[in-house]
């Protein structure tokens, strides 16, 4: 079975307004999290990248997420 792709970031809802495509990526300061955040941002998603450092990237915002406290 082949997965069906979802709507593109510029898809519209039935009422004619733009459908928001927002994602929170954890571990976004490095490794797979960073690669995921970069890829989704390059595809038009609004990306919030959560990490202990809060480092952002090209086209997406970083958010400090520290679960130690």
N, C-alpha and C positions, 0 to 999 in steps of 0.2 A: 504494500500500500504506500503510495506516495503522499507525503503531507501536503495539504493545501496551503499555499502561502496566504498570509494575512493581508489586510489592506495596506497600501503604501502610505507613507507619512502624510501625503497631501490628500488622502481620501476624505470624502465628505460624508457626514451623517445624512439620514433621510430628510432632516429639516433644512439642509443646505449649508449648515455651518461646518467649519473645519473640525475634523475629528482629531483630538489631541493624542499624540503618541509620546508618552512620558515614561521613563524607566529609571529606577534606582539601581545602580550597580554597586555592590559591596566589594571591598578590596581593590578599588579602582586606582590606587597609586602605583601599582606595579603588577607584572605578570599577566595572568589571564584576565583579571579584573580590568586592568588598564587596556588590554587589547580589545576586550568586549566593549568598554566605554568608547574607545576611539572608533571602532567599527560602527556601532549604533549611531554615534554622532555624525559620522560621515554619510550615513544613510538617511539623515534627516530627523532622527529621533531627538527629543529634548532629554538630555542625559544629566542626571545628578549622580556624581561619583562619590560614594562614601568610603572614607578610609581614616586611619588614625592620624595621618598627616594632612588630610583635607586638600590634597594636591589636585588641581584641575588639569584639563588638557585642551587640545585644540577643538573648540566647538562645544565644550561641556564644562559645567561648574563642579568644583570640588566641595565636599561637605565633611567637616570633622565628625567622625563617629568613633567614640572611645567607650568601649563597653567594660573597661577595667574598673571604673569608679562606680 
